[in-house]
Amino acid sequence: MSQNHPSQQEFQNSDYKVLLTRDSGCRVSFKIEVGGQAVKSLLQKAVKAVNKGISLPGFRKGKVPENLVIQHFSKDVEKEWRNEVLQEAFVHAMRLTEVHPFRKDSVQGAKIPFLSREGAEVIVEFEAMPDIPEIDISKVKWDQIEPEAVTETKINQIIEDIRYQYADWTAVANRPVQEGDFVDVDIEDLDVPGKFICQNTRIEVAKGKLGTWLHELLLGMNIDEKKEETSREEEGAHNPNFHPVRCLVTVKGINVSSLPPLDDELAKKVGLQTAAELHDRIASDLKRTHEEVAREKTRHNLERAIARTYTFEIPNSIIAAETNKALTRKAEQLTSHARGEKSLAEEMSAYEEELKNEVEESCRWHFIAQKFASKHNIEVDRQEVISELVKRRYLNPETGRAESARQDETPNDVLITVYNHLISDKVADLLLAQKKSGD
């Protein structure tokens, strides 16, 4: 949300009068009138500061009379005086208005158009901290997501995957690929020479387990045979991120499997005792996973609803920075699939329009969550950060090294991302609990 016109407010005490002007993107200016008494006091302070570093014949260091300091070191006094007036005026303006810079480097301009012993005028322009509202969770509406049911079909799929892990494999050399075979393939992106989508990857040739275009292509192929085909989206699917790719598919090997039975011996291979225990463990893990997925989706719905209910200005600098990061990542993602400069430019333009609202909503929620966390003493400890780093595969628990950070991410970026994610989840969970207890 952006203000259509700047808004103004006045604040004052006995020595300072401040005209506060707010503009969109948290842009703020102070026009500060400094009274004569304050200006004279600051002049004396400036003279004392200069006096400490000068000497005149007949006077000890720091003991030169004020009028002589001003007479002989007028430029030094003027410089120190202006600095004192600027600093004090800015500090008093912040106290009066309770408006502060967003960061240390947020001050964009400061000047003193007028300065005399009778008074001064100071103008400071900066990017301010956002004015974050208090949240009344009872006024926010969002969709609660229920966990997906655990079905025997899903349990059996996982059991089958485990059986395949311990299968006996037999290589086939005297026939082409058939339904149910497992083939070792290379898939190369023909539009990016040398780029392989996969290499020596074993996939099952079965309907529903791989793309229809690839399933149809592989059936009937022989070992070492190569075929070109353009990937296509599944019928009825509408994935905005899908991009067709011209592929060169090479069959490196054909295999058939002999699966072990589902029995206690199979269960023991995965650290359990019985087939029944294996079944129950899978069901329990699925239930926990489905609950976490539903919780994550509900958190997302809550965060988006709050960001849309409580709109306020966000600093332009953070909006620009986050937008640029997202656009850079998107451009890198699209480059290998774009068909010419125009295609890439068009896709980026469409994405940028969509992105603006997403970034603003995300930033609003971030500020709200940080304020809420501070108010309710919500904290994240070191072990929680380490666990999340491992969970997100940022950190290998064996080597202690980062493994999946993007090239544009520094270690500090990763820590901030993980910390903010954990705080966000804790805040969302507390708000959800408050809503539940209030219903």
C-alpha positions in Angstrom: 0.0 0.0 0.0 1.4 3.4 -0.9 0.3 6.9 0.1 -1.1 8.9 -2.7 0.0 12.2 -1.1 2.6 13.1 1.5 1.1 13.6 5.0 2.4 16.1 7.5 2.4 16.5 11.3 3.9 19.1 13.7 5.6 18.4 17.0 7.3 20.9 19.3 8.7 21.6 22.7 10.3 24.7 24.2 13.4 24.5 22.0 12.5 22.5 18.9 9.7 22.6 16.4 9.5 19.7 13.9 7.4 19.4 10.7 7.3 15.7 9.9 6.5 14.8 6.3 5.7 11.2 5.4 5.8 9.9 1.8 5.4 6.5 0.2 8.0 3.8 0.8 8.7 5.1 4.4 10.4 8.2 3.0 10.4 10.8 5.7 11.7 14.4 6.1 12.2 16.5 9.2 12.1 20.3 8.9 13.4 21.3 12.3 13.3 24.8 13.8 15.9 25.2 16.6 15.3 28.0 19.1 17.8 30.7 20.0 18.5 29.4 23.5 19.4 25.9 22.2 21.5 27.3 19.4 23.5 29.5 21.8 24.0 26.5 24.1 25.3 24.4 21.2 27.6 27.2 20.1 29.2 27.2 23.6 29.5 23.4 23.3 31.2 23.8 20.0 33.7 26.4 21.3 34.6 24.1 24.2 35.2 21.2 21.8 37.5 23.4 19.6 39.2 24.9 22.7 40.4 21.4 23.8 42.6 21.1 20.7 44.0 24.6 20.3 46.5 26.8 21.9 47.3 30.5 21.9 50.3 32.3 23.3 49.7 33.2 27.0 46.9 30.7 27.5 47.0 27.1 28.6 45.5 24.5 26.3 41.7 24.5 26.7 41.7 27.7 28.6 41.5 30.2 25.7 38.6 32.7 26.3 35.5 32.0 24.2 35.7 35.3 22.2 39.3 34.6 21.2 38.4 31.0 20.1 35.7 32.4 17.9 37.9 35.2 16.6 41.0 33.1 15.7 39.4 29.7 14.9 36.1 30.8 13.4 36.0 28.1 10.6 36.7 25.3 13.1 34.0 26.7 15.5 31.5 27.1 12.6 32.1 23.5 11.5 31.7 22.1 15.0 28.7 24.3 15.7 26.9 23.1 12.5 27.6 19.5 13.4 26.3 20.0 17.0 23.2 21.7 15.7 22.5 19.0 13.1 23.1 16.1 15.5 21.1 17.6 18.4 18.2 18.7 16.2 18.0 15.2 14.6 18.0 13.5 18.0 15.3 15.8 19.5 13.2 15.4 16.3 13.3 11.6 16.7 12.3 11.9 20.3 9.4 14.2 19.6 8.1 12.3 16.7 9.1 8.7 17.7 10.2 8.2 14.1 13.6 6.7 13.5 15.8 5.7 10.5 15.3 2.2 9.2 19.0 1.5 9.3 22.3 3.3 10.1 22.7 4.2 6.4 19.1 5.2 5.8 19.8 9.0 6.1 19.7 10.3 2.5 20.3 14.0 3.1 20.9 16.5 5.9 21.5 20.2 5.6 21.3 23.5 7.6 19.8 26.2 5.3 19.9 28.8 8.1 22.0 29.2 11.3 22.5 32.2 13.6 22.6 32.9 17.3 18.9 33.6 17.0 18.0 30.2 15.7 18.5 27.6 13.0 16.7 25.5 10.4 17.7 21.9 9.8 16.3 19.5 7.2 16.9 15.8 7.4 15.6 13.2 4.8 15.7 9.5 5.5 14.0 6.2 5.1 12.1 5.4 8.3 11.3 2.3 10.3 7.8 1.2 9.2 4.9 1.9 11.5 3.9 -1.7 12.4 0.3 -2.1 13.6 -0.8 -4.3 16.5 -2.6 -7.5 15.4 -6.1 -8.5 16.5 -6.2 -12.1 15.4 -10.0 -12.3 15.9 -10.4 -9.9 12.9 -8.4 -12.0 10.5 -9.9 -14.7 8.3 -8.0 -17.5 6.6 -8.5 -21.0 5.3 -7.6 -23.8 7.7 -6.0 -26.7 5.8 -6.8 -30.2 7.1 -4.2 -33.0 6.8 -4.5 -35.4 3.9 -5.8 -38.8 4.9 -3.4 -41.7 5.2 -4.5 -44.4 2.7 -3.4 -48.0 2.2 -2.6 -47.1 -1.4 0.0 -44.6 -0.2 1.4 -47.0 2.4 1.7 -49.8 -0.2 3.5 -47.4 -2.5 6.2 -46.7 0.1 6.5 -50.4 0.9 7.0 -51.1 -2.8 9.7 -48.4 -2.9 11.4 -50.2 0.1 11.2 -53.6 -1.7 12.8 -52.0 -4.8 15.7 -50.8 -2.6 16.5 -54.5 -1.8 15.5 -56.0 -5.1 17.7 -58.3 -7.2 18.5 -56.8 -10.6 19.0 -58.6 -13.8 20.3 -56.9 -16.9 18.5 -57.4 -20.2 20.4 -57.4 -23.5 18.4 -59.1 -26.1 15.2 -57.1 -26.4 13.9 -53.5 -26.4 12.4 -51.7 -23.5 9.0 -53.0 -22.3 6.4 -51.8 -19.8 7.7 -52.4 -16.2 11.4 -52.4 -17.1 13.9 -50.2 -15.3 16.1 -48.3 -17.7 19.3 -46.5 -17.1 19.2 -43.3 -19.2 21.0 -40.1 -20.1 18.8 -37.1 -20.9 20.6 -34.1 -22.5 19.2 -30.6 -23.0 19.8 -30.0 -26.7 19.4 -26.2 -26.3 22.3 -26.1 -23.8 25.2 -28.2 -25.1 26.8 -30.3 -22.4 23.9 -29.9 -20.0 22.4 -33.1 -18.8 19.0 -33.2 -17.1 20.1 -36.6 -15.7 22.9 -39.1 -16.3 23.0 -42.8 -15.7 19.7 -42.5 -13.9 17.5 -45.5 -13.4 13.8 -45.0 -14.0 10.8 -47.3 -14.0 9.0 -47.5 -17.4 5.4 -47.5 -16.1 2.4 -45.3 -16.7 2.0 -42.6 -14.1 5.5 -43.0 -12.8 7.1 -40.7 -15.5 6.0 -38.2 -18.0 3.8 -39.5 -20.8 6.1 -38.2 -23.5 9.1 -40.0 -22.0 7.1 -43.2 -21.3 6.0 -43.3 -24.9 9.5 -42.6 -26.2 11.2 -45.3 -24.2 8.9 -48.1 -25.1 10.6 -50.1 -27.9 14.0 -48.4 -27.6 17.2 -50.6 -27.5 20.4 -50.3 -25.5 22.6 -47.5 -26.8 19.8 -46.1 -29.0 19.3 -42.4 -29.0 16.1 -40.4 -29.7 15.2 -36.7 -29.8 11.9 -35.5 -28.3 10.6 -32.3 -26.9 9.2 -32.6 -23.4 5.5 -31.7 -23.0 3.2 -31.0 -20.1 0.8 -33.7 -19.0 -2.7 -33.4 -20.4 -4.9 -31.3 -18.1 -1.9 -29.9 -16.2 -1.4 -26.1 -16.0 2.0 -25.4 -14.5 3.0 -21.8 -15.1 6.7 -22.7 -14.5 6.7 -25.5 -17.2 9.0 -24.9 -20.2 9.3 -27.5 -23.0 12.8 -28.7 -23.5 14.3 -30.4 -26.6 15.9 -33.6 -25.2 18.3 -36.3 -26.4 17.4 -39.5 -24.6 19.9 -42.3 -24.6 19.1 -45.8 -23.2 22.3 -47.1 -21.4 20.8 -50.2 -19.9 17.7 -52.3 -19.4 17.0 -54.1 -16.2 14.2 -56.2 -14.6 13.8 -56.6 -10.9 13.0 -59.5 -8.5 11.4 -58.0 -5.4 11.7 -59.5 -2.0 8.4 -60.4 -0.2 6.9 -58.2 2.3 7.8 -60.1 5.5 9.6 -59.8 8.8 13.0 -60.2 7.0 12.3 -57.1 4.9 11.3 -55.2 8.1 14.6 -56.1 9.8 16.6 -54.7 6.9 15.2 -51.2 7.8 15.7 -51.6 11.5 12.3 -52.9 12.5 11.2 -56.4 13.7 8.0 -57.3 11.9 6.1 -56.5 8.7 3.2 -55.2 10.8 5.6 -52.9 12.6 6.9 -51.7 9.2 3.3 -51.0 8.1 2.5 -49.1 11.2 5.7 -47.0 11.2 5.0 -46.0 7.6 1.4 -45.0 8.5 2.7 -43.0 11.5 5.4 -41.2 9.4 2.8 -40.4 6.7 0.4 -39.0 9.3 3.1 -36.8 10.8 4.2 -35.6 7.4 0.6 -34.8 6.3 0.1 -32.9 9.5 3.2 -30.9 9.0 2.3 -30.1 5.3 -1.2 -29.0 6.4 0.3 -26.9 9.2 2.7 -25.2 6.8 -0.1 -24.5 4.3 -2.2 -23.1 7.1 0.7 -20.9 8.3 1.1 -19.6 4.8 -2.6 -18.8 4.5 -2.5 -17.0 7.9 0.6 -15.0 7.0 -0.9 -13.9 3.7 -4.3 -13.0 5.3 -2.5 -10.9 8.0 -0.4 -9.1 5.4 -3.5 -8.2 3.4 -5.6 -7.2 6.4 -2.9 -5.0 8.0 -1.4 -2.9 5.3 1.3 -0.3 6.0 4.3 1.3 4.3 7.4 -0.7 3.7 10.9 0.8 3.2 11.6 1.1 -0.5 15.1 -0.2 0.0 14.0 -3.5 1.3 11.3 -3.9 -1.4 13.8 -3.1 -4.1 16.5 -5.5 -2.6 14.1 -8.4 -2.2 12.5 -7.9 -5.6 15.9 -7.8 -7.3 17.0 -11.0 -5.6 13.8 -12.8 -6.8 14.1 -11.4 -10.3 17.8 -12.5 -10.5 16.9 -16.0 -9.5 13.9 -16.1 -11.9 16.1 -14.9 -14.8 18.7 -17.6 -14.1 15.9 -20.2 -14.0 14.4 -19.0 -17.3 17.6 -18.4 -19.2 18.3 -22.0 -20.1 14.7 -22.4 -21.4 14.0 -19.0 -23.0 13.6 -19.0 -26.8 15.2 -15.7 -27.6 15.6 -12.3 -25.9 12.0 -11.3 -26.5 10.6 -14.4 -24.9 12.7 -14.0 -21.8 11.9 -10.3 -21.5 8.2 -11.0 -21.8 8.3 -13.6 -19.1 10.3 -11.5 -16.8 7.9 -8.5 -17.3 4.9 -10.7 -16.4 6.7 -12.2 -13.4 7.8 -8.8 -12.1 4.2 -7.5 -12.0 3.2 -10.6 -10.0 6.2 -10.4 -7.8 5.6 -6.9 -6.5 2.6 -7.8 -4.4 4.2 -11.0 -3.2 7.3 -9.1 -1.9 5.3 -6.4 -0.2 3.1 -9.0 1.5 6.1 -11.1 2.6 7.9 -8.0 4.0 4.8 -6.9 5.9 4.5 -10.3 7.5 8.2 -10.2 8.3 7.9 -6.9 10.2 4.7 -8.0 12.0 6.3 -11.3 13.0 9.4 -9.6 14.4 7.4 -7.1 16.4 5.1 -9.9 17.7 8.1 -12.1 18.6 9.7 -9.2 20.5 6.5 -8.4 22.4 5.9 -12.1 23.4 9.5 -13.0 24.0 9.6 -15.6 21.2 13.2 -16.7 20.7 15.1 -19.2 18.6 18.0 -21.1 20.2 21.2 -22.4 18.6 20.1 -26.0 18.4 16.9 -25.0 16.6 18.9 -23.1 14.0 21.3 -26.1 13.5 18.4 -28.5 13.1 16.8 -26.3 10.5 20.0 -25.9 8.6 20.3 -29.7 8.4 16.6 -30.1 7.5 16.9 -27.6 4.7 20.2 -29.3 3.6 22.1 -26.1 4.1 24.4 -28.0 6.4 25.8 -31.5 6.2 25.6 -33.0 9.8 28.7 -35.1 9.1 31.0 -32.5 7.6 29.5 -29.3 9.0 29.7 -27.7 5.6 27.0 -25.9 3.7 25.7 -27.9 0.8 22.7 -26.2 -0.9 23.2 -22.5 -0.5 22.8 -20.5 -3.7 25.8 -18.8 -5.2 24.4 -15.4 -4.3 24.0 -16.4 -0.6 26.6 -15.8 2.0 26.8 -17.8 5.2 25.2 -14.9 7.0 22.4 -14.7 4.5 21.7 -18.4 5.2 21.6 -17.9 8.9 19.3 -14.9 8.6 16.9 -16.8 6.3 16.7 -19.8 8.7 16.4 -17.6 11.8 13.5 -15.6 10.2 11.8 -18.8 9.0 11.9 -20.2 12.5 10.6 -17.0 14.1 7.9 -16.8 11.5 6.7 -20.3 12.2 6.7 -19.8 16.0 4.7 -16.5 15.6 2.2 -18.1 13.3 1.7 -21.1 15.6 1.1 -18.8 18.6 -1.4 -16.8 16.6 -3.2 -20.0 15.5 -3.3 -21.1 19.1 -4.7 -17.8 20.2 -7.4 -18.0 17.5 -8.3 -21.5 18.6 -8.5 -20.6 22.2 -10.7 -17.6 21.4 -13.2 -19.6 19.3 
